[in-house]
Every structure is written in C-alpha cells, then in structure tokens.
Amino acid sequence: THFKLDGASPPPPPAPSNNNNNSGKKTATATTNFDGRDADELTFKAGDKITIHGELEDEPGWFNAELNGKKGIAPGTHFKLDGASPPPPPAPSNNNNNSGKKTATATTNFDGRDA
C-alpha cells in the first residue's frame, strides 16, 4: 500500500491459548447462574467449569456445551472462555474532528500514473 491511516497501528498478535486440546474443545468458566428452561439447555452455576464444543450455526451466541458428562446448549453471555483476554482498547487517534473523516500519511512516492 502507499499510505497508512494516521494513528493506526497493526493489530496485536493473537494471545496464546492454553485452553485447547487436540479435539478442539475449549473450557470456560460460568460467570453467572443459568437455569436451562428447555430440555436441550444446560443448567449451571457461576464458577462451574464447562467444556465448550462450538457455537451453534443456526443460533449465534449459543454453544454446544458439556458439564459433568451432561451435554446441552448454553448462552455465551453466561460464561467466559478460560485463557481469553478482553479485546485491546482502540488505538489512540490524532484525528479529533467530528466529521468522521480520517487523515492518512503517504508512506511511498506515488505519481498516479497507470502502470
């Protein structure tokens, strides 16, 4: 590219994960109690260690999960993946205008002619 947005920085590398095993399962810790209302919903308490098998394709935000050998679905709003860290804060911006426009700085010479 011939320019970069002012104040932009490259995204940080992904955090190393220690919660995956060879089967692709992840572990999570329940952050709140959840009382499953339907037969396919898992019931758990805050602090429970849950195995997460993946997100449901037809219901975003819900996950196939397992607790003490019982399988069911669980809402992602009630647990946090172990080893997951919060997203980094946005990079500071030197663009303090309110129009939504951003500025850029040329990083190479570019004469605009067709190649």
C-alpha positions as CSV (number, residue, x, y, z in Angstrom):
1,T,0.0,0.0,0.0
2,H,1.0,3.6,-0.4
3,F,-0.4,5.1,2.7
4,K,-1.5,4.3,6.3
5,L,-4.1,5.9,8.4
6,D,-2.7,8.3,11.0
7,G,-2.9,6.9,14.5
8,A,-3.5,3.4,13.2
9,S,-1.3,0.6,14.5
10,P,-1.1,-3.0,13.4
11,P,-3.4,-5.4,15.2
12,P,-1.8,-7.2,18.1
13,P,-0.9,-10.9,17.6
14,P,-3.4,-13.4,18.9
15,A,-2.9,-14.3,22.5
16,P,-1.5,-17.7,23.1
17,S,-4.2,-20.2,24.2
18,N,-3.8,-22.9,26.8
19,N,-7.4,-24.0,26.8
20,N,-7.5,-26.1,23.7
21,N,-6.8,-29.8,23.5
22,N,-6.3,-31.9,20.4
23,S,-10.1,-32.3,19.9
24,G,-10.7,-28.6,19.5
25,K,-12.7,-28.4,22.7
26,K,-12.4,-25.3,24.9
27,T,-13.0,-24.8,28.6
28,A,-15.0,-22.0,30.1
29,T,-16.0,-20.7,33.5
30,A,-19.6,-19.8,34.2
31,T,-19.8,-16.2,35.1
32,T,-23.5,-16.3,36.3
33,N,-26.0,-19.0,37.1
34,F,-28.1,-20.3,34.2
35,D,-31.2,-22.4,34.7
36,G,-31.9,-24.2,31.4
37,R,-35.6,-23.9,30.6
38,D,-35.7,-26.4,27.7
39,A,-34.6,-30.0,27.8
40,D,-31.7,-29.2,25.5
41,E,-30.4,-26.3,27.6
42,L,-27.6,-26.9,30.1
43,T,-28.1,-25.8,33.7
44,F,-25.0,-24.5,35.6
45,K,-23.9,-22.2,38.4
46,A,-21.4,-19.4,38.5
47,G,-17.9,-20.8,38.8
48,D,-18.7,-24.2,37.1
49,K,-16.1,-25.3,34.6
50,I,-17.9,-26.0,31.3
51,T,-16.5,-27.7,28.2
52,I,-17.4,-25.8,25.0
53,H,-17.7,-27.8,21.8
54,G,-18.5,-24.9,19.4
55,E,-21.1,-22.3,18.5
56,L,-24.4,-23.3,17.0
57,E,-24.6,-22.4,13.4
58,D,-28.4,-21.6,13.5
59,E,-28.4,-19.7,16.8
60,P,-25.4,-17.3,17.2
61,G,-24.4,-16.7,20.8
62,W,-25.4,-20.2,21.8
63,F,-22.9,-23.0,22.2
64,N,-22.8,-26.8,22.4
65,A,-21.5,-27.4,25.9
66,E,-21.0,-30.1,28.5
67,L,-20.9,-30.1,32.3
68,N,-20.2,-33.2,34.4
69,G,-20.9,-35.5,31.4
70,K,-24.2,-33.8,30.6
71,K,-24.4,-32.2,27.2
72,G,-26.7,-29.3,26.2
73,I,-26.6,-25.8,24.8
74,A,-25.6,-22.7,26.7
75,P,-25.7,-19.0,26.1
76,G,-22.3,-17.3,25.6
77,T,-23.4,-14.4,27.8
78,H,-23.2,-16.6,30.9
79,F,-19.6,-17.9,30.6
80,K,-16.1,-16.7,29.7
81,L,-13.6,-18.9,27.8
82,D,-10.7,-19.8,30.0
83,G,-7.5,-18.0,28.9
84,A,-9.4,-15.5,26.9
85,S,-8.4,-11.9,27.4
86,P,-10.6,-8.8,26.8
87,P,-10.1,-7.1,23.4
88,P,-7.4,-4.4,23.4
89,P,-8.5,-0.8,23.6
90,P,-8.7,1.1,20.3
91,A,-5.5,2.8,19.2
92,P,-5.3,6.5,20.1
93,S,-6.3,8.7,17.2
94,N,-4.8,12.0,16.2
95,N,-8.0,12.8,14.3
96,N,-10.1,14.8,16.6
97,N,-12.6,16.1,14.1
98,N,-16.3,15.1,14.4
99,S,-16.9,14.7,10.7
100,G,-15.9,11.0,10.6
101,K,-13.1,11.8,8.2
102,K,-9.6,10.4,8.8
103,T,-6.3,11.6,7.6
104,A,-3.5,9.5,6.1
105,T,0.2,9.9,5.6
106,A,2.0,8.8,2.4
107,T,4.5,6.0,3.0
108,T,5.9,5.9,-0.5
109,N,6.1,8.1,-3.6
110,F,3.1,7.7,-5.9
111,D,2.7,9.6,-9.1
112,G,-0.8,8.4,-10.0
113,R,0.1,7.2,-13.5
114,D,-1.2,3.9,-14.8
115,A,1.3,1.1,-14.6
